[in-house]
Amino acid sequence: MAEWEPVIGLEVHAHLKTRTKMFCRCDLEYGAAENTHTCPVCLAHPGALPVANGKAIELTILLGLALDCAIAEHAVFARKNYFYPDLPKGYQISQYEQPLCGPGRLVVPTADGDETVGIVRAHLEEDAAKTVHAGGATGRSVGADYSLVDFNRGGTPLLEIVTEPDIRTADAADRFLRLLRQTIVELGISDAEMEKGTLRADVNVSVRQVGEEGYRPRWEIKNMNSFTFIRRAIDAAIRQQVAAHEAGEPVEQSTYDYDADTDRLTVHRSKEEADDYRYFPEPDLVPVEPPAQLVERLRAQLPELPAARIRRIGAEIGHANADELVMTGKEWKAEALAAHGVEWPTAAGVAMNEPDFKIENAAALAEIVKHRDEITREAYSASFAASVTGIISVDEYLSQTAVSDESALDPVIEAVLAANPQQVESYRGGKEGVLGFLVGQVMKETQGKADPKVVNRLLREKLRG
């Protein structure tokens, strides 16, 4: 039986966080009433001329620098010609042969080492309008009673990142996309909210036999806006293509839709190639030639990027914990606590499980964390709750010490054990997880004032007897 290897490439689209559209002054507002942010330029009235959005150009260069891309000295906007009801001009202003950002890479840290994904280009274009399918049960074009077009989105600055076909698994695609999204968000380039459509991905999937040179026909799965569905769609494409090849059936290059309910892909249309779009330079826009000083100013703005922080923090707490901290944007809390003497593993656990706090409270919270076994659970929780909106006093919470006097705790523990004979028997039968329940019952009886470590030790001693 042949061994098959997936070949995966991604085209990621992100709405840029600008105040106005790409080629006109219409405001951008998510959720605005339909067709209320339009003008002759974005509606393609005859004689209306586009003017490029300078902020969008800067944001594109900034991401290009973060992706280690070559920044073009001479970039050209092009017309990408195709007909669709939500494309009023009959073409999209995009970039093709001379994009703003050329070859680059994103290095994705993993528990087993780095995975490098090549970037073909990161280019700037305008988004199409939004087609709303009304009636029917699915909200899709198939089965809809009719469709309407909202032109508010038409002309939104859109950054497209095109990868090399370097990805080999659905999990690797997921890791890449999550890291890319976190990078985009932290740089302030886009909100990158998939549920709102400000981040979307087209996924190209093919398979070949291990050791085979070149590529077989690929399927493009369009406009995916869910990490979970992207993984599932990739696995479905791999499964269906392998089955077709092994059965001797033809696999044609096409665009596919993914149905999450059936976990299958169905062909949408034959795949267009660059020749089908008849690219040519946009005659109404001059080339973009970013000054060297602008590029260097943007380079100086780059912070420590998520991938670098995952590697640095991973040396302290392991890759998995570091990845979770950074990808959720919570590591700043751990950094703040660690800066005041909390050990990194403890700081990471607190950052993941406690609410965000005002940075001015970091020193006080660090002291509370370091002494949390000496104070009541109630005081510990209250300190974090209060730190969200106000400035806390460390003494107020450290004065609320936990009960560790064994003579005071002993009768409470005896009462809890007597009230829960089934759990006692289960523990003695080998189910140690029951201990947590019994500790919780003691904490409940003492209104959270008992020292959990002392309670844990005393319970174990009594249960052994």
PEJOUR-V118105 format. One record per backbone hydrogen bond with DSSP energy under -0.5 kcal/mol. NH is the residue of the N-H (numbers start at 0). CO is the residue of the C=O. E is the energy in kcal/mol with one decimal. If there is no record, write none. Layout:
# PEJOUR-V118105
nh:NH co:CO e:E
nh:NH co:CO e:E
This chain:
# PEJOUR-V118105
nh:3 co:1 e:-0.6
nh:4 co:207 e:-3.8
nh:6 co:205 e:-3.0
nh:7 co:166 e:-2.4
nh:8 co:203 e:-2.2
nh:10 co:201 e:-2.5
nh:11 co:160 e:-2.8
nh:12 co:199 e:-3.1
nh:13 co:158 e:-2.5
nh:14 co:197 e:-2.2
nh:15 co:156 e:-2.3
nh:16 co:188 e:-3.0
nh:17 co:15 e:-1.9
nh:20 co:25 e:-1.7
nh:21 co:154 e:-3.4
nh:27 co:18 e:-2.2
nh:28 co:26 e:-0.5
nh:31 co:28 e:-1.5
nh:35 co:32 e:-1.1
nh:42 co:38 e:-1.7
nh:43 co:40 e:-1.2
nh:44 co:39 e:-2.9
nh:47 co:44 e:-1.9
nh:50 co:22 e:-1.3
nh:52 co:21 e:-1.3
nh:53 co:51 e:-0.7
nh:56 co:52 e:-1.5
nh:57 co:53 e:-2.0
nh:58 co:54 e:-2.4
nh:59 co:55 e:-2.0
nh:60 co:56 e:-2.1
nh:61 co:57 e:-2.5
nh:62 co:58 e:-2.1
nh:63 co:59 e:-2.3
nh:64 co:60 e:-2.4
nh:65 co:61 e:-1.8
nh:66 co:62 e:-1.8
nh:67 co:64 e:-1.5
nh:68 co:63 e:-3.2
nh:69 co:102 e:-1.3
nh:70 co:68 e:-0.5
nh:71 co:69 e:-0.5
nh:71 co:99 e:-3.0
nh:74 co:287 e:-3.2
nh:75 co:97 e:-2.4
nh:77 co:93 e:-3.5
nh:78 co:279 e:-3.0
nh:79 co:77 e:-0.6
nh:79 co:91 e:-2.8
nh:80 co:78 e:-0.7
nh:80 co:276 e:-2.6
nh:81 co:79 e:-0.5
nh:81 co:89 e:-1.1
nh:86 co:83 e:-2.2
nh:87 co:85 e:-0.5
nh:89 co:86 e:-1.3
nh:91 co:79 e:-2.5
nh:93 co:77 e:-3.1
nh:93 co:91 e:-0.7
nh:98 co:95 e:-0.5
nh:100 co:121 e:-1.3
nh:101 co:69 e:-3.5
nh:103 co:118 e:-2.2
nh:104 co:66 e:-3.2
nh:105 co:116 e:-2.2
nh:107 co:105 e:-0.6
nh:107 co:114 e:-3.5
nh:108 co:106 e:-0.6
nh:109 co:112 e:-0.5
nh:112 co:109 e:-1.5
nh:114 co:107 e:-2.5
nh:116 co:105 e:-2.3
nh:116 co:114 e:-0.5
nh:117 co:115 e:-0.5
nh:118 co:103 e:-2.5
nh:119 co:117 e:-0.6
nh:119 co:161 e:-2.5
nh:120 co:161 e:-1.2
nh:121 co:100 e:-2.0
nh:122 co:159 e:-2.3
nh:124 co:157 e:-2.4
nh:125 co:92 e:-1.6
nh:126 co:155 e:-2.3
nh:128 co:85 e:-2.7
nh:129 co:149 e:-2.6
nh:130 co:128 e:-0.5
nh:131 co:129 e:-0.5
nh:131 co:147 e:-3.5
nh:132 co:130 e:-0.6
nh:133 co:131 e:-0.6
nh:133 co:145 e:-2.9
nh:142 co:140 e:-0.5
nh:143 co:140 e:-1.3
nh:144 co:133 e:-2.0
nh:145 co:133 e:-1.6
nh:147 co:131 e:-2.8
nh:149 co:129 e:-3.1
nh:150 co:148 e:-0.6
nh:152 co:149 e:-0.6
nh:154 co:126 e:-2.7
nh:155 co:152 e:-2.3
nh:157 co:124 e:-3.1
nh:158 co:13 e:-2.9
nh:159 co:122 e:-2.8
nh:159 co:157 e:-0.5
nh:160 co:11 e:-2.9
nh:160 co:158 e:-0.5
nh:161 co:120 e:-2.7
nh:161 co:159 e:-0.6
nh:162 co:9 e:-2.6
nh:162 co:160 e:-0.5
nh:163 co:117 e:-2.9
nh:165 co:163 e:-2.4
nh:166 co:7 e:-1.9
nh:172 co:168 e:-1.9
nh:173 co:169 e:-2.2
nh:174 co:170 e:-2.5
nh:175 co:171 e:-2.4
nh:176 co:172 e:-2.6
nh:177 co:173 e:-2.5
nh:178 co:174 e:-2.2
nh:179 co:175 e:-2.8
nh:180 co:176 e:-2.8
nh:181 co:177 e:-2.3
nh:182 co:178 e:-2.2
nh:183 co:179 e:-2.5
nh:184 co:180 e:-2.7
nh:185 co:181 e:-2.4
nh:186 co:182 e:-1.8
nh:187 co:184 e:-1.5
nh:188 co:183 e:-2.0
nh:189 co:183 e:-0.8
nh:193 co:191 e:-0.8
nh:195 co:192 e:-0.9
nh:196 co:192 e:-0.6
nh:196 co:193 e:-0.9
nh:197 co:192 e:-1.8
nh:198 co:192 e:-0.6
nh:199 co:12 e:-2.5
nh:200 co:223 e:-1.8
nh:201 co:10 e:-2.9
nh:202 co:220 e:-2.5
nh:203 co:8 e:-3.0
nh:203 co:201 e:-0.5
nh:204 co:202 e:-0.5
nh:204 co:218 e:-2.7
nh:205 co:6 e:-2.0
nh:207 co:4 e:-1.9
nh:209 co:2 e:-2.7
nh:211 co:208 e:-2.7
nh:218 co:204 e:-2.9
nh:219 co:253 e:-2.4
nh:220 co:202 e:-3.2
nh:220 co:218 e:-0.6
nh:221 co:219 e:-0.7
nh:221 co:255 e:-1.3
nh:223 co:200 e:-3.0
nh:229 co:225 e:-2.3
nh:230 co:226 e:-2.2
nh:231 co:227 e:-2.2
nh:232 co:228 e:-2.9
nh:233 co:229 e:-2.3
nh:234 co:230 e:-2.2
nh:235 co:231 e:-2.3
nh:236 co:232 e:-2.6
nh:237 co:233 e:-2.6
nh:238 co:234 e:-2.4
nh:239 co:235 e:-2.6
nh:240 co:236 e:-2.6
nh:241 co:237 e:-2.5
nh:242 co:238 e:-1.9
nh:243 co:239 e:-2.1
nh:244 co:240 e:-2.9
nh:245 co:241 e:-2.6
nh:246 co:242 e:-1.4
nh:247 co:244 e:-1.3
nh:248 co:243 e:-2.6
nh:251 co:249 e:-0.6
nh:253 co:217 e:-0.9
nh:253 co:251 e:-0.6
nh:254 co:268 e:-3.5
nh:255 co:219 e:-3.1
nh:256 co:265 e:-2.8
nh:258 co:256 e:-0.5
nh:258 co:263 e:-2.7
nh:259 co:257 e:-0.7
nh:262 co:258 e:-1.8
nh:263 co:258 e:-1.2
nh:265 co:256 e:-2.3
nh:267 co:254 e:-3.8
nh:268 co:254 e:-1.4
nh:270 co:252 e:-1.4
nh:275 co:272 e:-1.1
nh:276 co:272 e:-0.8
nh:276 co:273 e:-0.9
nh:277 co:273 e:-0.6
nh:277 co:274 e:-0.9
nh:278 co:273 e:-0.6
nh:279 co:78 e:-0.9
nh:281 co:76 e:-2.6
nh:282 co:280 e:-0.6
nh:284 co:281 e:-1.2
nh:287 co:74 e:-2.9
nh:288 co:286 e:-0.5
nh:293 co:290 e:-0.6
nh:294 co:290 e:-1.9
nh:295 co:291 e:-2.3
nh:296 co:292 e:-2.0
nh:297 co:293 e:-2.4
nh:298 co:294 e:-2.3
nh:299 co:295 e:-2.0
nh:300 co:296 e:-0.7
nh:300 co:297 e:-0.7
nh:301 co:297 e:-0.5
nh:301 co:298 e:-1.2
nh:308 co:304 e:-2.0
nh:309 co:305 e:-2.5
nh:310 co:306 e:-1.8
nh:311 co:307 e:-2.3
nh:312 co:308 e:-3.1
nh:313 co:309 e:-2.2
nh:314 co:310 e:-1.1
nh:314 co:311 e:-0.6
nh:315 co:312 e:-1.7
nh:316 co:312 e:-2.0
nh:317 co:313 e:-2.2
nh:321 co:317 e:-2.1
nh:322 co:318 e:-3.2
nh:323 co:319 e:-2.1
nh:324 co:320 e:-2.4
nh:325 co:321 e:-2.6
nh:326 co:322 e:-2.7
nh:327 co:323 e:-1.3
nh:328 co:325 e:-1.3
nh:329 co:324 e:-2.3
nh:330 co:324 e:-0.8
nh:332 co:329 e:-1.3
nh:333 co:329 e:-0.9
nh:334 co:330 e:-2.9
nh:335 co:331 e:-2.2
nh:336 co:332 e:-2.2
nh:337 co:333 e:-2.8
nh:338 co:334 e:-2.0
nh:339 co:336 e:-1.2
nh:340 co:337 e:-1.8
nh:341 co:336 e:-1.9
nh:346 co:342 e:-2.9
nh:347 co:343 e:-2.8
nh:348 co:344 e:-1.9
nh:349 co:345 e:-2.3
nh:350 co:346 e:-2.4
nh:351 co:347 e:-1.9
nh:352 co:348 e:-1.3
nh:353 co:349 e:-2.3
nh:357 co:386 e:-2.6
nh:360 co:357 e:-2.5
nh:361 co:358 e:-1.7
nh:364 co:360 e:-2.8
nh:365 co:361 e:-2.3
nh:366 co:362 e:-1.7
nh:367 co:363 e:-2.0
nh:368 co:364 e:-2.9
nh:369 co:365 e:-2.3
nh:370 co:366 e:-1.2
nh:371 co:368 e:-1.4
nh:373 co:370 e:-1.9
nh:374 co:370 e:-0.6
nh:375 co:399 e:-2.4
nh:376 co:447 e:-2.2
nh:377 co:447 e:-0.6
nh:379 co:375 e:-2.2
nh:380 co:376 e:-2.6
nh:381 co:377 e:-2.4
nh:382 co:378 e:-2.0
nh:383 co:379 e:-1.4
nh:384 co:380 e:-2.1
nh:385 co:381 e:-2.4
nh:386 co:382 e:-1.3
nh:387 co:383 e:-0.5
nh:387 co:384 e:-0.8
nh:388 co:385 e:-0.6
nh:389 co:385 e:-1.8
nh:391 co:389 e:-0.5
nh:393 co:391 e:-0.5
nh:396 co:392 e:-0.8
nh:396 co:393 e:-0.7
nh:397 co:393 e:-2.4
nh:398 co:394 e:-1.6
nh:399 co:396 e:-1.3
nh:400 co:398 e:-1.6
nh:401 co:373 e:-2.9
nh:402 co:448 e:-4.3
nh:403 co:401 e:-0.6
nh:405 co:403 e:-0.6
nh:407 co:404 e:-0.7
nh:408 co:404 e:-1.9
nh:409 co:405 e:-2.6
nh:410 co:406 e:-0.6
nh:412 co:408 e:-2.5
nh:413 co:409 e:-2.4
nh:414 co:410 e:-2.0
nh:415 co:411 e:-2.2
nh:416 co:412 e:-2.5
nh:417 co:413 e:-2.2
nh:418 co:414 e:-1.7
nh:419 co:415 e:-0.8
nh:419 co:416 e:-0.6
nh:423 co:419 e:-1.9
nh:424 co:420 e:-2.4
nh:425 co:421 e:-2.2
nh:426 co:422 e:-2.4
nh:427 co:423 e:-2.3
nh:428 co:424 e:-1.1
nh:429 co:426 e:-2.0
nh:430 co:425 e:-2.3
nh:431 co:429 e:-1.5
nh:433 co:430 e:-1.5
nh:434 co:431 e:-1.9
nh:435 co:432 e:-1.0
nh:436 co:432 e:-0.6
nh:437 co:433 e:-1.8
nh:438 co:434 e:-2.7
nh:439 co:435 e:-2.3
nh:440 co:436 e:-1.9
nh:441 co:437 e:-2.0
nh:442 co:438 e:-2.5
nh:443 co:439 e:-2.3
nh:444 co:440 e:-2.2
nh:445 co:441 e:-1.8
nh:446 co:443 e:-1.3
nh:447 co:442 e:-3.7
nh:448 co:445 e:-1.4
nh:450 co:402 e:-2.7
nh:451 co:449 e:-0.7
nh:454 co:450 e:-2.5
nh:455 co:451 e:-2.7
nh:456 co:452 e:-2.2
nh:457 co:453 e:-2.7
nh:458 co:454 e:-2.5
nh:459 co:455 e:-2.1
nh:460 co:456 e:-2.2
nh:461 co:457 e:-2.4
nh:462 co:458 e:-2.8
nh:463 co:459 e:-2.0
nh:464 co:460 e:-1.2
